[in-house]
Amino acid sequence: MNLLTPTKGYWLTPAIIYINTALFALVALYTQSILWFPARELVVLGGNFGPLTVDGQWWRLLTSVFLHGGLLHLIFNAVVLANIGIFLEPLLGRVSFAIVYLITGVLASLTSLMFNYGVVSVGASGAIFGMYGFFLALLTTKLFKPEFRTTFLKNTLGFIALNIAIGFFGPIDNAAHMGGLVSGFILGYVWLPFVRKRILKTARV
């Protein structure tokens, strides 16, 4: 299955990737760059920057989630989002998927603001970590079959641990990652009854 091709039950994830890509193209035209964008331009275009965000520009907590710092940043996030979206979007439905994605993205931006006040923060990775945190919470329950749960629990924990470790050795916003991860994990338990209800409803159809 092509993870970038919208299908029934799986079109919001590709749509988010296309939106991010379109915004990336606009930023590339604006900055005349592609590999990495200057922080000053990212601030102008909606990046999360403490002095401006807390000065009343709270919308930056959301707009920054759809901006990226460069080509590799965009590609990595697109690949990772597609791989988690293919599981979670059909499971949650597009409305719940969108709500969880946006909530964890904003909370990730808010966490970044608390720990990296003077740093320009952009990227979907906070929201993506939120989705992985959500998935991790579901994997700790009996929602899935034991074989599936064991395999994906190991893979998900490995992905999270590896990316947090990498974050200590580069210009990566680990605060946003942790904010998204923790908020997503909590939302996973909050959403669990609704997920169970959706699975039962789908099974009857």
NORJO-V217018 format. One line per field, one symbol per residue. phi: phi as a letter, one per 20 degrees, with the letter a starting at -180 (. if undefined). psi: psi as a letter, one per 20 degrees, with the letter a starting at -180 (. if undefined). burial: + if it has 16 or more other ideal C-beta (glycine too) atoms within 10 Angstrom, else -. A space follows every 50 residues. Layout:
phi=???
psi=???
burial=???
This chain:
phi=.ffdefcfnbcfggfffffffffgffffffelbbfbefgffffgepfecg geffeoefgffefffddcerffgffgfffffffeffeffffenfffgfff fffffffffffgffdcgedfdbpefffffffffffffffedefdfgffff fffffffffffffffffedafdefffgffffffffffgffegffffffff fffff
psi=poijoprpinigghggghghgghggghghgikrhhppqhghhghjjqoog hggijiliihhghhhjqqiaghgggghgggghhhhhghghghqhghgggg ggghgghghggghhilgjppprqihghghghhggggghiiakhrqggggg ghgggghggggghhghiijrmpnhggghgggghhgghghhighhggghgg ghhh.
burial=--+------+-+++-++--+--++--++--+-----+----++-++++++ --+------++-++++++++--++-+++-+++-+++-++++++--++--+ +-+++++++++++--+--+++++++++++++++++++++---++----+- -++--+--++--+---+----+++++++++++++++++--++--+--+-- -----
